């Protein structure tokens, strides 16, 4: 009897630890803790039972251990996904815009462009040019094409992609420029005169001077700021605010349609 009590206790630890984590740092560690507890608990038990228990029972315990680990991982992933969706909804409420949420279902490997495919299309009100954001409102790209049920998102670092942007200097002056996609080298901010202040770490955001792109969407941070003596403009590299490889769900910002008379 004690053998099964020990087994059930280990499984319970694996399943319920992620549910009680509230802090972000604790949430990130919970899955590793749960998996280690289960993985460390089962081998001694299996070794103990193997001396006086049939091979079939031992294999059954191994399967139970793997099932518990899988449940722990799934629980943690669901927890993270729910938090990201809540962040999207919270960001949407701060904008005079509607947000259509979507899942990423494909990523391009074409070196000539940087795109992702999402599971929303024209039937959901999407069209070319609409901004696409990550869960915290960070701009990652725009709709490049849209079909009935899917759309392609042209990411900011896609070669030739340009976005009007700005940053606020230490003297509270708003400096405007153009964010350009470089794919292999990331993002660059161009057309910033060397007479303007430009310091590493300053936040870069959308200027709001383009159709469909609201002001204040985070893009990234000034990284390397250089200029040769004869240059009129800086060469500025931007560190993206988010790594697109870590994004699984996105939001598309859509202006609400008002009926006549409203």
C-alpha positions as CSV (number, residue, x, y, z in Angstrom):
1,X,0.0,0.0,0.0
2,X,2.8,2.4,0.9
3,X,4.2,2.0,-2.6
4,X,1.1,3.4,-4.2
5,X,0.8,6.2,-1.7
6,X,4.3,7.3,-2.6
7,X,3.5,7.1,-6.3
8,X,0.3,9.2,-5.9
9,X,2.1,11.8,-3.8
10,X,4.8,12.3,-6.4
11,X,2.2,12.7,-9.2
12,X,0.3,15.2,-7.2
13,X,3.4,17.3,-6.7
14,X,4.0,17.3,-10.4
15,X,0.5,18.4,-11.4
16,X,-0.3,21.0,-8.7
17,X,3.0,22.9,-8.2
18,X,2.5,25.0,-11.4
19,X,-1.1,25.9,-10.4
20,X,0.0,27.6,-7.2
21,X,2.8,29.7,-8.7
22,X,1.9,33.4,-9.0
23,X,5.1,35.3,-9.5
24,X,6.6,35.4,-12.9
25,X,10.0,34.1,-11.7
26,X,8.3,31.3,-9.8
27,X,6.2,30.4,-12.9
28,X,9.3,30.0,-15.0
29,X,10.9,27.6,-12.5
30,X,7.8,25.6,-11.7
31,X,7.9,23.3,-14.7
32,X,11.5,22.4,-14.0
33,X,10.8,21.8,-10.3
34,X,7.8,19.6,-11.0
35,X,9.6,17.5,-13.6
36,X,12.6,17.0,-11.4
37,X,10.5,16.0,-8.5
38,X,8.6,13.4,-10.5
39,X,11.7,12.2,-12.4
40,X,13.7,12.0,-9.1
41,X,11.0,10.2,-7.2
42,X,10.1,7.5,-9.7
43,X,13.5,5.9,-10.4
44,X,14.2,4.9,-6.7
45,X,10.7,3.6,-6.5
46,X,11.0,1.6,-9.7
47,X,14.4,0.2,-8.6
48,X,12.9,-0.8,-5.2
49,X,10.0,-2.6,-6.8
50,X,12.0,-4.3,-9.5
51,X,13.4,-6.7,-7.1
52,X,10.1,-8.2,-6.0
53,X,7.7,-7.0,-8.7
54,X,6.9,-8.2,-12.2
55,X,8.4,-6.5,-15.2
56,X,4.9,-5.6,-16.3
57,X,4.4,-3.6,-13.1
58,X,7.7,-1.8,-13.5
59,X,6.9,-0.8,-17.0
60,X,3.5,0.4,-15.9
61,X,5.2,2.7,-13.3
62,X,7.5,4.0,-16.0
63,X,4.5,4.9,-18.2
64,X,2.8,6.5,-15.2
65,X,5.9,8.6,-14.5
66,X,6.0,9.8,-18.1
67,X,2.3,10.6,-18.1
68,X,2.7,12.8,-15.0
69,X,5.6,14.7,-16.5
70,X,3.6,15.3,-19.7
71,X,0.6,16.6,-17.7
72,X,2.9,18.9,-15.7
73,X,4.4,20.4,-18.9
74,X,0.9,20.8,-20.5
75,X,-0.4,22.5,-17.4
76,X,2.5,25.0,-17.4
77,X,2.1,25.8,-21.1
78,X,-1.6,26.4,-20.7
79,X,-0.9,28.7,-17.8
80,X,1.6,30.8,-19.8
81,X,-0.8,30.9,-22.8
82,X,-3.6,32.2,-20.7
83,X,-1.4,34.9,-19.2
84,X,-0.4,36.1,-22.7
85,X,-4.0,36.2,-23.9
86,X,-5.0,38.3,-20.8
87,X,-2.2,40.7,-21.6
88,X,-3.5,41.1,-25.2
89,X,-7.0,41.8,-23.9
90,X,-5.6,44.3,-21.4
91,X,-3.6,46.1,-24.1
92,X,-6.7,46.2,-26.4
93,X,-8.7,48.0,-23.7
94,X,-6.2,50.8,-23.7
95,X,-6.7,51.5,-27.4
96,X,-9.6,52.8,-29.4
97,X,-9.2,49.7,-31.5
98,X,-10.5,46.2,-31.9
99,X,-8.1,43.3,-31.6
100,X,-8.4,40.0,-33.5
101,X,-6.3,37.3,-31.8
102,X,-4.6,34.7,-34.0
103,X,-2.3,31.7,-33.7
104,X,1.0,31.5,-35.7
105,X,0.7,28.4,-38.0
106,X,3.8,28.9,-40.1
107,X,7.1,30.7,-40.4
108,X,9.1,31.5,-43.6
109,X,12.6,30.3,-44.3
110,X,13.0,32.5,-47.3
111,X,16.1,34.7,-46.8
112,X,14.6,37.4,-49.0
113,X,11.8,38.1,-46.6
114,X,10.7,37.6,-43.0
115,X,7.1,36.5,-42.6
116,X,4.8,34.4,-40.4
117,X,1.5,32.8,-41.3
118,X,-1.5,33.2,-39.0
119,X,-4.9,31.5,-38.9
120,X,-7.1,34.6,-39.5
121,X,-8.1,36.1,-42.8
122,X,-10.5,38.4,-44.7
123,X,-13.4,36.6,-43.1
124,X,-12.2,38.0,-39.8
125,X,-11.9,41.6,-41.1
126,X,-8.2,41.5,-41.9
127,X,-6.6,43.4,-44.8
128,X,-3.2,44.4,-46.0
129,X,-1.4,47.0,-43.8
130,X,-3.0,46.3,-40.4
131,X,-0.6,46.2,-37.5
132,X,0.2,43.0,-35.7
133,X,1.4,43.0,-32.1
134,X,2.6,40.5,-29.5
135,X,0.8,39.9,-26.3
136,X,2.2,43.0,-24.6
137,X,1.4,45.4,-27.4
138,X,4.9,45.2,-29.0
139,X,4.7,45.8,-32.8
140,X,6.1,42.8,-34.7
141,X,4.9,43.5,-38.3
142,X,1.9,44.2,-40.6
143,X,-0.4,42.1,-42.6
144,X,1.3,41.5,-46.0
145,X,-1.4,39.5,-47.6
146,X,-4.8,38.1,-46.5
147,X,-6.9,35.3,-47.9
148,X,-10.2,33.9,-46.6
149,X,-8.9,32.0,-43.6
150,X,-5.2,32.8,-43.4
151,X,-2.9,35.8,-43.6
152,X,0.8,36.5,-44.0
153,X,2.5,38.9,-41.6
154,X,5.5,40.8,-42.9
155,X,7.7,41.2,-39.9
156,X,9.6,44.4,-39.0
157,X,13.0,43.0,-39.9
158,X,11.9,41.9,-43.4
159,X,14.2,43.6,-46.0
160,X,12.7,46.7,-47.4
161,X,10.1,47.1,-44.6
162,X,9.8,50.6,-43.3
163,X,7.9,52.0,-40.3
164,X,7.7,55.6,-39.1
165,X,8.9,55.7,-35.5
166,X,10.2,58.0,-32.8
167,X,12.0,58.1,-29.5
168,X,12.1,60.5,-26.6
169,X,15.5,61.9,-25.7
170,X,16.6,62.6,-22.1
171,X,15.6,66.3,-22.7
172,X,12.0,65.1,-23.4
173,X,12.3,65.9,-27.1
174,X,10.6,63.5,-29.5
175,X,13.0,62.6,-32.4
176,X,11.4,61.0,-35.5
177,X,12.9,58.6,-37.9
178,X,12.3,55.5,-40.0
179,X,12.8,51.9,-38.8
180,X,14.0,49.7,-41.6
181,X,14.2,45.9,-41.7
182,X,17.6,44.3,-42.4
183,X,16.6,40.6,-41.8
184,X,20.1,39.2,-41.0
185,X,21.2,42.3,-39.0
186,X,17.8,43.1,-37.4
187,X,16.4,46.7,-37.3
188,X,18.0,50.0,-38.0
189,X,16.7,53.5,-37.3
190,X,17.5,55.9,-40.1
191,X,17.2,59.6,-40.9
192,X,18.3,60.8,-37.4
193,X,20.6,63.9,-37.8
194,X,23.8,63.8,-35.8
195,X,22.7,67.2,-34.4
196,X,20.0,65.3,-32.4
197,X,20.6,63.5,-29.1
198,X,20.7,59.7,-29.4
199,X,21.6,57.6,-26.5
200,X,21.8,53.8,-26.1
201,X,18.8,52.3,-24.3
202,X,16.1,54.9,-25.4
203,X,12.7,53.4,-26.2
204,X,11.6,53.4,-29.9
205,X,7.9,53.4,-30.7
206,X,5.5,54.1,-33.6
207,X,5.0,57.8,-34.3
208,X,1.3,57.4,-35.4
209,X,1.9,59.2,-38.7
210,X,0.9,56.2,-40.8
211,X,-2.5,54.9,-41.7
212,X,-3.7,52.0,-39.4
213,X,-0.6,52.3,-37.2
214,X,-1.5,53.9,-33.8
215,X,1.0,56.0,-31.9
216,X,3.0,54.5,-29.1
217,X,3.4,50.8,-30.1
218,X,6.7,49.6,-28.7
219,X,9.3,48.5,-31.3
220,X,12.6,48.2,-29.4
221,X,15.5,50.2,-27.9
222,X,18.4,52.1,-29.3
223,X,21.4,49.8,-29.3
224,X,24.5,50.9,-31.2
225,X,24.7,54.6,-32.2
226,X,27.6,55.5,-34.5
227,X,28.5,58.2,-37.0
228,X,31.6,59.0,-39.0
229,X,33.0,62.6,-39.0
230,X,31.6,63.4,-42.4
231,X,28.1,61.8,-41.8
232,X,25.0,63.8,-41.6
233,X,22.9,61.0,-40.0
234,X,23.6,58.4,-37.4
235,X,23.8,54.7,-38.1
236,X,21.6,53.3,-35.3
237,X,20.8,49.7,-34.6
238,X,17.7,48.8,-32.7
239,X,17.4,46.0,-30.2
240,X,13.9,44.4,-30.7
241,X,11.7,44.5,-27.7
242,X,10.7,40.9,-28.2
243,X,12.1,37.9,-30.0
244,X,9.6,36.7,-32.6
245,X,10.8,33.1,-32.2
246,X,9.2,33.1,-28.7
247,X,5.8,34.3,-29.9
248,X,3.0,31.8,-30.5
249,X,0.0,34.1,-30.5
250,X,-0.5,37.6,-31.9
251,X,-3.1,40.3,-32.1
252,X,-4.2,42.3,-35.1
253,X,-5.4,45.9,-34.4
254,X,-8.5,46.8,-36.4
255,X,-10.4,50.1,-36.3
256,X,-14.0,49.4,-35.3
257,X,-16.6,50.1,-38.0
258,X,-19.4,52.4,-36.9
259,X,-22.8,52.2,-38.5
260,X,-24.1,55.5,-39.9
261,X,-26.0,57.5,-37.3
262,X,-23.9,56.2,-34.4
